[in-house]
Amino acid sequence: MTHPFRFGVQVGGPLGAREFADLARRIEGLGYSTLYMPDHFVETDLAPMVGLSVAAAVTTTLRVSALVFANDYKHPAVLAKEMATLDVLSEGRVDLGIGAGWMQVDYDQLGMPYDRPGVRIDRLEEALAVIRGCWSGQPFSFSGEHYRITDHTATPTPVQQPGPPILIGGGGPRVLRLAGRHADIVGINPNLRAGAITTDAAKDALAEQTLQKVGWIREGAGDRFDALELQIRYFFAQVTDDPNGLAEAMAPMFDVSAADALESGVFLAGTVDGICETLIERRERWGVSNVVFGNDNFEMMAPVVARLAGA
């Protein structure tokens, strides 16, 4: 199944009230479907839950989501209630983006235990069960290794039923198989097992590795794979008449060849026509139809969005 293209913008950096509201309206006006915010304590200014609420309040069609909430930073029942509330107040314009957590400096500075990946992924899977139980509108109990819920009826009930679409981002086999089982949208990321963005992470976003990640998602999803929407966040995206020159300039930073950079799942460069052709080809090859840019290049990419959104 080929999904139509959707485009989003991940918003970051220091922004004042008027600047943030204008940015959200500008993103909506250019045809983007979703405004995303990161969830970190270090190198991130605005708290995502508050920012997403403001973005929803100043727009009418724009969807809002974290990219992504780190599960360890908040009890899932609290997150479920906050997201259900935002879903009600935005009239159903919320996605729940969630992951196992990866940025070790966040954990270290706040004194939180940075458990091994398997523990964090187990906790994420339990959290998803808690969140869905909270959204059910029915009394539920849950007993796991990490969370226990007893005869709890959560309110409010989300407008979207059985709940807002769930976006799970990850880069390793276990979390991507989990995403295949549980998500509606799967974010394909470099593997960040080191707890930081390194040259190894950049190499993990090359074309061959991206295709392998799609395979892990398919293994987890089974018969539901065709219903999933696959997403990539392009960290380097530029409209240019010389994509080869740009790739040659950037490749040494990540210890890859220019040819590999051009094919990378985090790099997108070329003319508007060329970028459109690349995205269509990658949708055919990888199944990726949900494309995310940053607030440093979303206006440059607006002609691409105008041409491909919904197609």
Residue pairs with C-beta under 8 A, 6 or more apart in sequence:
1 226
1 227
2 283
2 284
2 289
3 229
3 230
3 283
3 287
3 289
3 290
4 289
4 309
4 310
4 311
5 279
5 283
5 289
5 290
5 291
5 308
5 309
5 310
5 311
6 33
6 34
6 229
6 289
6 290
6 291
6 309
6 310
7 31
7 32
7 33
7 34
7 290
7 291
7 292
7 293
7 301
7 304
7 305
7 308
7 309
8 32
8 33
8 34
8 35
8 36
8 65
8 67
8 290
8 291
8 292
8 293
9 27
9 32
9 34
9 35
9 36
9 292
9 293
9 294
9 295
9 298
10 36
10 37
10 38
10 67
10 233
10 292
10 293
10 294
10 295
11 20
11 23
11 24
11 27
11 35
11 36
11 37
11 51
11 55
11 295
12 37
12 38
12 44
12 45
12 294
12 295
13 45
13 295
14 45
15 23
15 45
15 46
17 54
20 46
20 51
20 54
20 55
21 54
21 55
21 58
23 295
24 35
24 54
24 55
24 58
24 59
24 62
25 58
25 59
26 299
27 35
27 62
27 295
27 298
28 35
28 59
28 60
28 61
28 62
30 298
30 299
30 302
30 305
30 306
31 302
31 305
31 306
31 309
32 62
32 298
32 305
32 309
33 62
33 63
33 309
34 62
34 63
34 64
34 65
34 95
34 292
35 52
35 55
35 59
35 62
35 63
35 64
35 65
36 64
36 65
36 66
36 67
36 97
36 292
37 46
37 48
37 51
37 52
37 64
37 65
37 66
37 67
38 44
38 48
38 66
38 67
39 48
39 66
39 68
39 69
39 70
39 73
40 70
40 103
40 106
41 106
41 109
41 110
42 103
42 105
42 106
42 109
48 66
48 69
49 66
49 82
49 86
52 64
52 65
52 66
52 86
52 94
53 86
53 89
55 62
55 64
56 62
56 64
56 86
56 89
56 90
56 93
56 94
57 89
57 90
61 93
62 93
63 93
63 94
63 95
64 86
64 90
64 93
64 94
64 95
65 94
65 95
65 96
65 97
65 167
66 96
66 97
66 98
67 97
67 167
67 169
67 187
67 233
67 292
68 97
68 98
68 99
68 167
68 168
68 169
68 187
69 79
69 96
69 97
69 98
69 99
70 99
70 100
70 101
70 102
70 103
70 106
71 98
71 99
71 100
71 101
71 120
71 123
71 124
71 127
72 100
72 101
72 107
72 112
72 120
72 123
73 101
73 106
73 112
75 147
76 126
76 127
76 128
76 130
76 131
76 134
76 147
77 130
77 131
77 134
77 147
77 149
77 152
77 154
79 96
79 98
79 127
79 131
80 130
80 131
80 134
80 135
80 154
81 134
81 154
81 155
81 156
83 94
83 96
83 131
83 158
83 164
84 134
84 135
84 154
84 155
84 156
84 157
84 158
84 163
84 164
85 156
86 94
87 93
87 94
87 158
87 159
87 160
87 164
88 156
88 158
88 159
91 159
92 158
92 159
92 160
92 164
94 158
94 160
94 164
95 164
95 165
95 166
95 167
95 184
95 185
96 131
96 163
96 164
96 165
96 166
96 167
97 167
97 168
97 169
97 185
97 187
98 124
98 127
98 128
98 131
98 166
98 167
98 168
99 124
99 168
99 169
99 170
99 175
99 187
100 117
100 120
100 121
100 123
100 124
100 170
100 175
101 107
101 120
102 192
102 193
102 195
103 192
103 195
103 196
104 114
104 195
104 196
105 195
105 196
106 112
107 113
107 114
108 114
114 195
115 123
117 172
117 174
117 175
117 193
118 174
121 174
121 175
121 178
122 145
122 146
123 146
123 147
124 168
124 175
124 178
125 178
125 182
126 142
126 144
126 145
126 146
126 147
127 146
127 147
128 166
128 182
129 142
129 144
130 142
130 147
130 149
131 163
131 166
132 162
132 163
133 140
133 142
133 149
133 152
133 154
134 140
134 152
134 154
135 154
135 157
135 158
135 162
135 163
135 164
136 154
136 162
137 153
137 154
137 155
137 157
138 153
139 151
139 152
139 153
140 149
140 151
140 152
140 153
141 149
141 150
141 151
141 152
142 148
142 149
143 149
158 164
165 184
165 185
166 182
166 183
166 184
166 185
167 183
167 184
167 185
167 186
167 187
167 231
168 175
168 178
168 179
168 182
168 183
168 185
168 186
168 187
169 179
169 186
169 187
169 188
169 189
169 231
170 176
170 178
170 179
170 186
170 187
170 189
171 188
171 189
171 190
171 191
171 192
171 193
171 201
171 204
171 213
172 191
172 193
173 216
176 186
176 188
176 213
176 216
176 217
176 220
177 216
177 217
177 219
177 220
178 220
179 186
179 187
179 217
179 220
180 186
180 216
180 217
180 218
180 219
180 220
180 221
180 222
180 224
180 225
180 228
181 220
181 221
183 228
184 227
184 228
184 229
185 228
185 229
185 230
185 231
185 290
186 217
186 228
186 229
186 230
186 231
187 231
187 232
187 233
188 210
188 213
188 214
188 217
188 230
188 231
188 232
188 265
188 286
188 288
189 205
189 233
190 197
190 201
190 202
190 204
190 205
190 266
191 200
191 201
191 204
192 201
194 200
194 201
199 254
199 255
202 254
202 255
202 256
202 264
202 266
203 209
203 254
203 255
203 256
205 264
205 265
205 266
205 267
206 256
206 260
206 263
206 264
206 265
207 260
207 263
207 264
207 265
209 265
210 232
210 264
210 265
210 286
211 285
211 286
214 230
214 286
214 287
217 225
217 228
217 230
218 225
221 228
229 289
229 290
230 286
230 287
230 288
230 289
230 290
231 288
231 290
231 291
231 292
232 265
232 266
232 282
232 286
232 288
232 290
232 291
232 292
233 266
233 292
233 293
234 266
234 267
234 268
234 291
234 292
234 293
235 266
235 267
235 294
236 250
236 266
236 267
236 268
236 269
237 267
237 268
237 269
237 275
237 293
237 294
237 297
237 300
237 301
238 246
238 268
238 269
238 297
238 300
239 269
239 270
239 271
239 272
239 275
239 300
239 301
239 303
239 304
240 246
240 269
240 270
240 271
241 271
243 262
243 269
243 270
243 274
244 258
244 262
246 269
247 258
247 259
247 261
247 262
247 267
247 269
248 258
250 261
250 267
251 257
251 258
251 260
251 261
254 261
256 264
261 267
262 269
265 286
268 275
268 278
268 279
269 275
270 277
270 278
272 303
272 304
272 307
275 301
275 304
276 304
276 307
276 308
279 291
279 304
279 308
280 308
282 288
283 289
293 301
